[in-house]
Amino acid sequence: MSAPLAVPGLERKKEPNPFNYTEDQKTERKLALKTMKELWPTVNDLWMEWVYDLCKNTPEDKLKVIMENCDTIPTRHFTANDPRSELYEEAQRQQVESVDSWKQRKKNYVHNSKTQ
């Protein structure tokens, strides 16, 4: 590979390193993120970076407490299509309304196009 072009007065952009990883640690991180991406392709890249940094920079005993809490404490957050969610009724109503409004728009379109 050729050396990067040096322009006087312009500095190259430096990769952010908030956890002060060494070059070896950065390489290990890139490899781990690549492996995670292959294992879970639908997960957001930023979330994978957060998980890696959390696991790498948190003491082992605190990680165990976090994992135990994930298994024992029920979540307060549910998706809108989950019946346990407070948004479930509203999501169902909006879905029905959107289907009905689509049918009405289609009916009006067909009716208006025939009269023209």
C-alpha positions in Angstrom: 0.0 0.0 0.0 1.2 3.5 -0.6 1.7 6.0 2.2 -1.1 8.5 2.8 -0.7 11.8 1.2 0.5 14.5 3.6 -0.9 17.9 3.0 0.7 20.8 5.0 -1.8 22.5 7.3 -4.3 19.6 7.3 -4.3 16.9 9.9 -5.7 13.5 9.3 -8.9 12.6 11.1 -8.1 10.4 14.1 -10.3 7.5 15.1 -12.1 8.2 18.4 -10.8 6.2 21.3 -12.7 7.2 24.5 -11.6 4.0 26.3 -7.9 4.5 25.5 -7.5 1.2 23.8 -4.0 0.2 22.7 -3.4 -0.7 19.0 -3.7 -4.4 19.9 -6.9 -3.8 21.8 -8.4 -1.9 18.8 -7.5 -4.8 16.5 -9.1 -7.2 19.0 -12.2 -5.0 19.1 -12.5 -4.9 15.3 -12.2 -8.7 15.1 -14.8 -9.2 17.8 -17.2 -6.8 16.2 -16.7 -8.5 12.8 -17.5 -11.9 14.5 -20.6 -10.4 16.2 -21.8 -9.0 12.9 -21.5 -12.5 11.3 -23.3 -14.1 14.2 -26.1 -11.5 14.5 -26.4 -9.7 11.1 -29.7 -8.0 12.0 -28.4 -6.3 15.1 -27.5 -2.6 14.8 -23.7 -2.1 14.6 -23.8 0.7 17.3 -25.5 -1.7 19.7 -22.7 -4.3 19.2 -20.1 -1.6 19.9 -21.9 -0.6 23.1 -22.1 -4.3 24.2 -18.4 -4.9 23.5 -17.3 -1.8 25.3 -19.6 -2.5 28.3 -18.3 -6.1 28.6 -14.7 -5.1 28.1 -14.7 -2.2 30.6 -16.9 -3.5 33.3 -15.6 -5.7 36.1 -16.6 -9.3 36.0 -18.6 -9.3 39.2 -20.7 -6.3 38.0 -21.3 -8.1 34.7 -22.6 -11.2 36.6 -25.0 -9.0 38.6 -26.3 -7.4 35.4 -26.8 -10.8 33.7 -28.6 -12.2 36.8 -30.9 -9.1 36.8 -31.7 -9.6 33.2 -32.9 -13.2 33.9 -34.8 -12.4 37.1 -36.2 -8.9 37.0 -39.1 -8.5 34.5 -38.9 -5.8 32.0 -41.1 -2.7 32.1 -40.8 -2.1 28.3 -42.8 -4.1 25.7 -43.2 -3.6 22.0 -46.5 -2.0 20.9 -47.8 -5.3 19.5 -47.3 -7.2 22.8 -50.6 -7.6 24.8 -48.8 -6.7 28.0 -48.0 -3.3 26.6 -50.1 -0.2 27.5 -49.9 0.8 23.8 -51.3 -2.5 22.6 -55.0 -1.4 22.4 -54.0 1.8 20.7 -51.7 0.0 18.2 -54.6 -2.4 17.3 -57.0 0.5 16.8 -54.6 2.4 14.6 -53.9 -0.7 12.5 -57.7 -1.2 11.9 -58.1 2.6 11.1 -55.2 2.6 8.6 -56.6 -0.5 6.8 -60.1 1.1 6.6 -58.8 4.4 5.5 -56.7 2.7 2.8 -59.8 0.9 1.6 -61.8 4.1 1.5 -59.0 5.9 -0.5 -58.9 3.0 -2.9 -62.7 3.1 -3.3 -62.7 6.9 -3.9 -59.9 6.5 -6.4 -61.6 3.8 -8.4 -64.9 5.8 -8.3 -63.3 9.1 -9.3 -61.3 7.5 -12.1 -64.5 5.9 -13.7 -66.4 9.2 -13.7 -63.6 11.1 -15.5 
